[in-house]
């Protein structure tokens, strides 16, 4: 317990030291940062257009051939693992 209290105290000491070091952007920096973010978000449609979803062949598997039972009671996890 003492170790976790010391760890928590160290975490909060570091957290508050980091928070004290936070600086705020000046107007020009904030505008530049906002413009950079807007430009990045403007590229999202282009990026999404390049993404091609995977295709999977139309194929059926008889899971009972891998040991599954269709009784609604049995755990068929291993059968699914074998089938995959």
C-alpha positions in Angstrom: 0.0 0.0 0.0 2.8 2.4 0.8 4.3 1.8 -2.6 1.1 2.7 -4.4 0.7 5.9 -2.2 4.3 7.0 -3.1 3.6 6.2 -6.8 0.4 8.2 -6.7 2.2 11.1 -5.1 5.0 11.0 -7.7 2.4 10.9 -10.5 0.5 14.0 -9.2 3.8 15.8 -8.5 4.9 15.2 -12.2 1.4 16.1 -13.5 1.2 19.4 -11.7 4.8 20.3 -12.7 3.9 19.6 -16.3 0.7 21.7 -16.0 2.7 24.6 -14.6 4.9 24.5 -17.7 2.0 24.9 -20.1 2.3 27.9 -22.3 -0.5 29.5 -24.3 -0.2 30.3 -28.0 0.0 33.9 -29.1 -2.6 35.1 -31.6 -0.3 34.6 -34.7 0.7 31.2 -33.5 -2.9 30.2 -32.8 -4.0 31.3 -36.3 -1.1 29.4 -37.9 -2.0 26.3 -35.8 -5.7 26.6 -36.8 -4.8 27.0 -40.4 -2.5 24.0 -40.3 -5.3 21.9 -38.7 -7.9 23.2 -41.3 -5.6 22.2 -44.1 -5.1 18.8 -42.7 -8.8 18.2 -42.2 -9.4 19.5 -45.8 -7.3 16.5 -47.0 -9.6 14.0 -45.4 -11.8 13.3 -48.4 -8.7 12.8 -50.6 -7.3 10.3 -48.1 -10.6 8.5 -47.7 -10.9 8.2 -51.5 -7.6 6.3 -51.6 -8.7 3.7 -49.1 -9.9 0.6 -50.7 -11.9 -1.8 -48.5 -10.7 -5.5 -48.6 -12.7 -8.0 -50.6 -13.6 -11.4 -49.5 -14.6 -14.3 -51.7 -18.1 -15.6 -51.3 -17.5 -18.8 -49.5 -19.5 -20.9 -47.1 -18.1 -23.2 -44.4 -20.0 -26.0 -42.8 -18.9 -25.3 -39.2 -20.1 -28.7 -38.1 -17.3 -30.2 -40.2 -15.0 -28.5 -37.7 -16.7 -29.9 -34.6 -19.5 -27.5 -33.9 -22.7 -28.7 -32.5 -26.0 -27.1 -33.5 -27.7 -27.8 -30.2 -27.6 -24.3 -28.8 -25.9 -25.5 -25.7 -22.4 -26.6 -26.7 -19.5 -24.1 -26.7 -18.3 -24.1 -30.3 -15.4 -21.7 -29.9 -12.8 -24.2 -30.8 -14.7 -25.2 -34.0 -14.7 -21.6 -35.1 -11.0 -21.3 -34.4 -10.3 -24.4 -36.5 -12.5 -23.1 -39.3 -10.7 -19.8 -39.4 
